[in-house]
Amino acid sequence: MFKVHAVSPERLPELLCVMPKAELHIHIEGSLEPELIFALAQRNGVSLPYANVQALRNAYAFTDLQSFLDLYYAGASVLLHEQDFYDMAWTYFLKAKADHVVRAELFFDPQTHTARGVPMASVIEGLSRACRDAHTQLNISADLILCFLRHLSEEDALATLEEAMPWREQFIGVGLDSSELGHPPEKFAQAFARARELGLHVVAHAGEEGPPAYIWSALDVLKVERIDHGVQAIHDAALMKRLAYSQMPLTVCPLSNLKLCVFKSLADHNLGQMLDAGLCVTVNSDDPAYFGGYLNDNYLQTFSALHLNAQQAYKLAANSIEASFAPEADKHRWMHELKACFQGFAEQD
């Protein structure tokens, strides 16, 4: 067992920023900053209902998940060509590099684009090329996870999965996102069964705004390997016990939860409670362009609000690495780097 030494409160923010970490819950369309939205709109001749970048930023006042999604889909309308998807992902990877992200597993929503007539090839090939360049140029390990939009039908999800099959080697798993309430995980039982048959990893959003029952369903019906969000588990003692015992990873997104009013303030967030209960929680940015922060912003603001310490920082970073779908050899190397990082801070303090 690696012993984590105390780090002074003054130096903890620096440690949070430089420690190697993985990001497991990032919607790449949600990294589309207003500046890039306007640049792509101009490049592609798309008219936007906002006068300028600031007017678009001013629209980022969400009251719940649906009000965010309405704006999210409008922003995605500027993505038309392979290069657009590449530019979006590459812009994210540059920020991830600055945040000392060593592994990123990117969610993408093909239905958002194919419904507008954008070819599946443009979506996957643009994103995949950015992932390859992130590896060779930035030393970031990256893979794609194809997400089904849960407000659409399971038939549409199955059709999307089959349409993506020519690019099967360019994504590693499937997920489930979009409007949660009224769209329980079991609605997609067949689509997830098909994905598992194909040897794909399976994850699903559950327990963000939806009840603990959605988390049970994601576990037992979809047979997921990770729960995305999962913060509503706190209201079900039996579920909390199960999650702790199984060490099922939860990809928690604190600033997203704050922006979408899941919690009234970061000080009310239950991340610390879930850590104390022994759950395998991780910190992620979700849709950083819309929610006011990339990965390090989530760490810094959450640690400040909840008064978390170096031991908890190590646990969260280690969880993120171990819960990733990266090769074991890579995980072993990153864990060694993580321990060396913490050891270095302990020696300096």
N, C-alpha and C positions, 0 to 999 in steps of 0.2 A: 504493500500500500504506500503510495507516494505521500509524503508528509508536506502539507502546504503551510508555509510559515506566514505569520501575520505581515501585512503590508500596511504602512501608514495611510491614513485617509487622504493625505496630500498626494501620495504617489499612486494610489489605486486607480485613478482615471487613466494615467499613462499606461499602467499594466493592462487595463481593459482594452485600450486602443491597440496595443502592439502584440497581445497574445494571439497565436494562431487559432483560427476558429473556422467552423463550417457554417454555411447558411443553407438551411433545408426548407425554408418556406419563403420563397420569393416569386411573385408573379411577374414575369418579365414585362408584360404589358403595363404593369403597375409601376415600372421604373421609368416610364415615359414622362420626362420633365416637360413643363410648358414650353420652354425654349425649343426643345427638339420637336414637340408637336407642331409649333409654328413653322419651324424650318422644313419639316416634312410636308406640311400642308402647302407651303409655297413651292416646294420641289415637285409635288404631285398635282398641283392645281386644285386642291381641296379647300372649299370655303368653310370657315369656322364661325360659330355664332358668338365669337368674342372679339372685341376690337383689338386687343393686344395681349401680351404675355401676362401683364398684371391683372387684367380683367379675368383671365382664365384662372389665375391663382386665387383671386377673390371668390371664385365659385367653389373653392374647396372647403365649403362649410357644410359638413355632413351631419345628419341627425341619426342615421342608422345605416345598415349595410346597403339597403336598396338605393338610398339617395346617392351613396358613393358609386354604386354599380352603374347608375344612369350616366354619370359623368365619365366613368371609366370606359364604357363602351363608345361614348362620343369621341373620347381621345384616341381610341384605337382606330377610328375611321381613317386616319391619315396613313396607316400602314397598308401599302399596296404592293410593293415590290420586294424581291429578295434582299436588296441592299438596305431597305428600310428596316427590316427585321435584324439584319446584321448590325446596323448602326445603333439601334436601340439596345441590343444585348452588349455590344462593345462598350457603350457608354456606361452601362451598369458594371461591367467587369473592371473598368478603370477605377470606379468608386470602391468596388470590392477589394481591389488590390491595395488601395489606400487604407482600407479597414483591416488589413492583414487576414483576409479571407483566403484560406488555402483550398477550400472545396465549396462549390456552389451547385445546387440541384435546382434547376430553373423550371418552374411551372409555365406552361404555355397553353393558350385556349384556341385551338384551331377552328372551332365552330364560330368564334367571334369573327374570324376572317373569311372562312369559306362561304359563310352565309352572305358575304358581301361580294362574292365572286373572285376572291383572291385564291389562287391555286395553292393546294396543300404543299406542293413542291417549294413555292416561294417562302412559305412560313418555315418549314423544317430546315430547308437547305441554308437559309439565311442565318437562323439561330445556331444550327450545327456548325457552320463555318466560324461563327464567333466563338463557340466553345473550343474549337480546335486552336484558334489563334490565342485564346486565353491561356491555353496550356503551353503553347510554344513560346509566346511572347511575354506572358505575365506569370507563368508558373502557377496558374490556378487550375486545379482539376475541376472540370465542369461536365454535367450531363443534363439531359432534358427529360421532363416528366409531362406527358400529354394529359391535360385535364378535360374532363367532361363537364359541360355546363348543366347543373342539376335542375335548372328551371325548364330545360328542354326535355324531350322524351328519351326513354332508354333506347328506343329504336334509332333515334338520331345519334346517340352515343355509340351504339354498335356499328352504325354505318360509318361514323367518323373513324373508329378504330380500324375498320377494314380498309378505308380509304388511305390510312396512314401506313398500311403494311409494306408498300414498296420502300419505305424509309425505316423499317423495323429496327435496323441496327443503329439508328441515330437517336433513339430515345430508349430510356431504361425502365420506364414505368408509366402507370396511369394514376390520375388523381381525380378528385371530385370537388368542384368549387362553384361559385356564384351563389344565388339566393338560397339560404339554408332553410328558413322556416317554411313549412309546408311541402318540403321536398326531402323526405327522410332517406337515409342511405339505401334501405332495402329496395327502393325504386330502381336501383341500378344493379341488382343482384346478378343478372345474366351478363351484363357488360363486364363486371369485375371477374366473374367466373371465366369468361372468354379471355380476359387479360392474363389471368393466372395460367390458363392453358398454354398461352403463348410464351410463358416464362418471364413475364413482366413483373416488376415490383408493383405493389398496390398500396396507395395511401388515400386518405379522404379527409376533407374538412368535416368536423363534427364537434358540437359543443362550443361553438363561437357564440351564436345567439340561440341556437337550438338546444333542446333539453338533454340531460344525461342519457335519455333513452336513445338518442341518435348515436352516441358514442358506443353504447352496447351493440347497436345494430351494425355499426361500422366494423366492430371487432368480430361479431358472431356471424353476420350475414356476408359482408364484403371480405372478411378475413384480412384486414389491412395489417401492414407492417409498421405503420406510423399513424398517429392521429394528428391532424393539423388543427391547431388551436387547442380544443379540449378543456378550456378553462371552466366550463359549466360542470365538469366532473366533481368539483368541490361540494356540490349539493347532494351527492350520492355516496354515502359512506362505503357501501359495498363495492361500488365502482372504483373509488379511491384505493381501496385495499387491493383490488384486482390489478389496477394499473401499477401500483407499487410492487406487487409480487412478481408480475410478468416483466417489469421494466419496459413496458411499452412506451416508446418515445412520443413525447408531445411537442409539437413545434409551435411554441407560444410566441405571440407577436404583440408586445406590450403597447407600443405607440399606436398600432392599429386599433387595439382594444379601446384605448383612450379616445382616439379620433372618432370611432364609431359608437361611442357612448356605451360600450359594454361595461366599463367602470367609470365612475364619476371623476376620479383622479388617479394618477399613477400610484399615489400613496395607498389607494384602495385595492390595487392589483393583488391577485392571489399567487403570484409567481413564488414569493417567499414561502407561503404556506405549502405549496405543492412540493417545493424543494425539501422543506422540513418533514413532509410526509413520506419522503423517500421516492418520489416520482422522478422518472427520467425526463425532465423538462429541458428544453433548449430555447434560446432567444433568437428571434428572426425579425425581418423588417416587413414582410408581407407585400405591401404596395408602397414602397418608400417615397416615390414622387408625390403621392397623394396624402401620405400620413405623417409627413414632416420629419422623416429620419431614416437613414440607412442603418446598417447593422451596429456600428459603433455608437450611433446616436441612441439606439434602443438600449444598449448596455449602459451607457453613461447616465441617461435620464432615469432608467429604472433603478440602477444601483443607488443613485442619489436619493430618489423618492422613498425607497424601501430600506435604505441603510444596510445594504448587503456588503459582504466582506470578500477577502481574497479567496478563502476556502470555497465560497459559493461561486466565485468567478471561475475558479479552476473546474469545479463540478460542471458548470454550464458549458464551458468550452469543451471539456472532455466528452460530455454527453453528445454535443453536436458532432464531434468527430466520429465517435463510436456508433452513433445512430445513422450515419450517412451510408449510402450504398456504394461507397468507394471500395476498391480492392483492399484486402486486409494489410498488404504490405505498405500501402500508402497510409492507412490509418496508424499503423505502428510507427511510421516515420514522423507523422504529425504529432502523435502523442509524445514521442521523444523530444520534439521541438517545443511542445507545450511545457513539458516538465523543465526543460532547460531555461525557458523564458521565466518561469516562476522562481526557479533556483537563482537565477541572476538577480531578480528583484530582492529576494530574501538576503542575498549576500551584500547588497548595496544598502539595505535599510539598517 
